[in-house]
Amino acid sequence: MLRYMTKTYKHQAQQTEKSRAASVDATHDDARDERRHTGTDAIALPSHVAGSGTLDRLVETARDYAKAATAENTNKAYAADWKHFALWCRLKGTAPLPPSTELIGLYLTDLAAPNDATPALSVSTIDRRLSGLAWNYAQRGFALDRKDRHIATVLAGVKRKHARPPVQKEAIMADDILAMVATLPHDLRGLRDRAILLLGYAGGLRRSEIVGLDHGKDDTIDSSGWVDILDDGAVLTLNAKTGWREVEIGHGSSDQTCPVNALEQWLHFAKIDFGPVFVRTSRDGKRALETRLNDKYVARLIKQTVLDAGIRSDLPTKDRLALFSGHSLRAGLASSVEVDERYLQKHLGHASAEMTRRYQRRRDRFRVNLTKAAGL
């Protein structure tokens, strides 16, 4: 197989030099075609059915539903995966359609061990790229056999040679989150950011779940959940990766550290009683706008308050920023609470206890000493 793949690669390399000029000239036209072609374009009326206003509207609605089948960030990642693969094919003097398992095997090889100055991708990124290609081929009416030997054996070899333990973000512990909140000002923007940090930490929420909250059910079409504030706390109804779930957030031990109180303060002074919960503010930080915050803002907020609070000040600034992200909130909650694991699993919305344990940092290490239990 390797001899065959090498022969195929050499043949393509020879063809590349002959067709490079034509490929580069056609790049812009092809790029425009790629931008016009989306996975939902395959949804159309059958050729034997006459179009009408009603049917055309149904087609557009069906395309919207198909687009909503995967998360927006996933759609963007898959689109970028296809764009990169299509460009790679053009530079090699070939085409991405129809799918060729031999060609994709060579593509994966180039990602793991590029011949030029391009940095090699991690195994997880390569695996994600392959998933993106399989999805894009499916939207174009093709089936990509990931178990084909030209793909499976190359990917297995890449994983065996280059796989590394997953890089986990640092957990933000209880003392850390309190120090981070203490750095925030007491203007309207500070109230909002305080509510984001405390609610995200207490709920073990993802970035998208935080900014996707609405004040009430069905307030906006781009919502991923809503908030109900009750006497005993707040209940978040979320449409997450594993489906709909409820997250209960109780009152804290003091008003200064209570996520429910922080949320109520923000909603009251921002005068929000409908639509997105977390929105942008005016430049002077005194007026709430209507635009929903982007989930990237949560990551920037975490990184900035980590620096301001002096967390992990023993490291250079660049390393400190790389240690923390939006997932640091979920990891912090999972690592801090001392409750039965099943309650934590339900709270985080994990399908398995094993996934919950991945978020726990240092919590269970050496709690059970099997060495002594074995009599040593």
N, C-alpha and C positions, 0 to 999 in steps of 0.2 A: 504494500500500500504506500509506504513512504517513497519507494522508487517511483511509483506512478505519480504521487503528488509532486515530487521534485521535478519530474519531467514536465508535468502540467505547468508548474511555476516557471520553469525555464522558457517554455513556449510562450507563455503570456509576457514574460519579460522582453522577449524578442519582438513580440507584436507591439509592446508599449512604445518602443522607440519610433516605430513606423507611424503609429497613430496618435502620438502625444499631442502634436500640434492641432490635429482635428478634434481631439478630445477636449483640450483646453478651450478651443474656440466654441465648442458646444456646451461648455459648462454652464454658462449663464442661462441659455435657453432651457437646459435640463433642470437647472435649479428652479426656474420659474414654474416648470411643469410639476416639480416635486411640491412646491408650495401650493399649487392649485389642487393637487391630489391629496385627499385625506382619506382615512379609513372609512368615513361615512359616505364617500362618493359612491360606494358600491350599492347603497340603498337607492333604488329607483323603481319606477313603474315597469312591469313586464312589457316586453316589446309588443305583445298582442293586445294590450289594454290602452284605450284612448285616454289621453289626459283630460283633466278637468280641474276647476278651481279647488274643489273639495279634495280630490285625490292628491293634487300637488301640495296642498297644505299638509296632508297626512304624511307625504314623503318628507317634507321639511321637519315635521314633528318627530318622525321616526329617526331622522338623522340626529336631532338633538338628543333623543333618548340614547342612541348608540354612542354618542360622544360622552354622555354622562355615565356610561357603563364603567369607565375607569376614571380615576382621579385626574384632576387637571395637571398636576405635576407629573403624573405617569404619562399622560398624553404628550406633554412637552418633551419628556425624556425619550419616549419611543420615536417621536418625530426627529429629534436630534440624532438618535441611533441610525435611523434610515438615511438621513442626510449625509452622515459621515460614511456609511457603507457605500452609498451611491457615488459619492465623490471618490472614494478609494477605488471603486470599480472603474470609473472613468479614467483615473490616472494609470490604471493597469491596462487600459485598452480593452475593457470588456464591459458588460452590462449587468445590472443587478437582477434583471428579469429575463427568463424564468429562473427560479431558484436553482442553484447548483451546490450540492453538499461539498463537492471537492473545492469549489471556490471559497465557500464560507470557512472551510477548514483552514485554508491558506490565510484568510482574513484574520481568523482568531490567532493564528501563529504570528502574524505581523503585529497584532496588538500586544502579544506577550513578549515578543522579541523583535522589535523593529530594527531595520537595517540602517535607518538614518538617525538623526539626533532626537527624534520624537521619543519622549519618555514612555517606558512600558506601563501598561495599565495593570491595576490590581486584578486579582482573580475574580473578586466580586463584581467589579465593573465589567470585565469581559463576559461574565455570566449574564449580567444585566443586558449587555449589548446583544447577546444571542437571543434573550427573551424578547427584546425589542424588535429584532429582525423577524422572529417567528410571528409576532403579533402583526407586524406590517405586511408580511406575506399573506397571512390569513385575511386581512382586510382587502387584499387584492385578488383573492380567490385562489391562492396557492397554499399548499400544505408543506411545511418544512419539517422533515423528519429529523428531530434532534438526536435520535438514537442511531442514525446512520453512522457507519464506522468512520467516515471521513471527518465527522464532527465530534462524535462521542469519544473516540480514541485521542484525538488532539486535545480536546478539553480536559480529559482525564489526565493526560500527560502534563498539561499546563498546571492543573491543580496540584499534582504530585510534586512538581518541581518548584512552583512559585507560591503555593498557598502559604499564608501566614495567619496567625490568630487574628480575629477581628479586632479592629481598633475601637475601643469603647471610650465614649466621652466621660469626663469626670463627673461624678455625682455631686450635686449641690445639696449639702446637708442642712439641717434645721438652723444651726448657727450662721451658716453662710447666707441663707435666704433672708434672715433677719438683718444681717449686716448690709446686704444689697438693698433692701427696702429702705434702710436708714439713710442711704445716700441720695434718695430722691427728694426733690423739692416739694413744697406743699401747695403748688398751683394746680390748675386743672389737669395739666399734662402729668404732673407727678401723681395725682390721684388715679389717673388712668393706668399709668405704668405700675403703680403699687398694686392695683387690682389685678393686673395681668400676671404679675409675678406670684402673688399669694394664691390666686385662683388656680393658676397653672400648676403650682407646686402641690397644693392640697388636693387637686383633682387628678394629679398625675397625667396632665393633658398634653397632647401633641400641639405643635404650633398651629396647625390648621384647625384643630378643634377649638382653640382659644379664640382666634380671630373669626371663626365661622359662626360664632354664637349670635343669635338674635334675641331681642327682648321677649318676644312672644312667638308662638307657633305660627308658621306660614307668613311671617312678616315679609320676607324677601325670597326670591327664587334661588339665590346663590348661598343661602344659609345651609349650615351643616348641623344645626341644632338650636335649642332655645333654653332659656333660663326661667325657672319658677322659684321665687323666693318665698319660703314658708316660715312659720314661727321657729322651727327647729333648725333651719338652715336653708341651703339652696339645693335644688335638684336640677341637674343639667341633663337634658335629653339629647343624645349625640348620635349622629349617623356616621359611624367610623368605619375602619377597614373591615371589622368583623360583623358589621351590621349595627342596628339600633341598640343602644344601651343607655341606662340611666346611671348617673354618677351623683352620689349624695355627698354634699360638702357641709359638714356641721360647723357650728360657731366655734371660734378659737377661744383661748383662755383669757385674752384681753382684746380690747377694741383695736389696739395698735397692730396686733398680729392676726386679727380675724379676717379671713378671706371674704366672708359674707358681708361683714361691715365695710370692707374696702370696696366691694362691688356696689353696695347700696350708696355709699358716699359718691362714687363716680357717677352712677346713674342719676342721682339727685342733682348734683351741681352741674352735670353736663346736660341736664334736662332731656334725658333719653327715655322715652316711653314707647318707642316703636323702632323697628329696624335693627341694624347692626349694633351690638353692644359696644364693641371697641372700634372707635373711629378716629380719624385724624383730628388734630386741633389746629387752631390758627397759629400763625408764627409767634405771636406773643403768648401763646399757651393759655389764653383766657376764654376761648370759645370753641365748642365742639362743632366739627363739620359733619357732613353726611357720608363721606367716603369711608368705607370699611378699611381697616388696616390690612396690610399685606403680612403674610405669615413670616416673611423675612425680618420684619421689624422686631418680632419677638426674639429672634436669635441675636440681633444687634443690641437689643435692650439687655439681654443676659450678659453678653460679652462686656458691654460698657459698665454695667453695675458691678460685675466681677472685678474689673480693673479699679473702679472707684472705691470698692470695699476692701481692696488690698488682699483679695483671696489668692493664695499661692504666689505671694510676692517673692518667694525664693527663686522663681523662674523668670526668664526674660519675658517681656511683654508678648512677643510673637508666640512663644510656647504657651503662655497662659491663655491667649485667645484661641489657640488651636484645641485646648483641652475641653472647652465648654461650648455647648450648643443648646438648642431647644430641648433635646433629649436629656440634658442634665437635670431638668426638673422631674421627669418621670423616674430617672435613675435615683435621684435624691429621695423621692418619696419611698420608692421600693427598698432603699437601703436604710431608711430611718425608722419606719414604723415597726412596732413589735406586736404584730397581730398574726392570727392564723393565716397561713399562706393562701387559703381558698378565698378569703375576703379580699386580700390584695389582688389576686388574680382577677376576681370579678370587677374590682374597682378600676383596674387598668384595662380591662376589656380583652384580656389575653385568652386565646383558645386553649392553651395548655399551661400547666405549671412550669414546664421547662422554659417556656418563653419568659415567664415572670422571673425565673431565677437568673436569666441573662441580664436583667436590669439591676439585680442586687449586687452591690459592690462591697466586698469584704464582710458582709453580714454573717454568713454561715461558716466562714473559715475557722477551722479548728474548734467549732462548737462541740462537735462529737469527735473524740480522740479514739480512732479505731486501733491505734497502736497499743494504747494502754488496755483497751477493751480486749485485745487479742492476747494479753498477758505479758507484753514486753515492757 
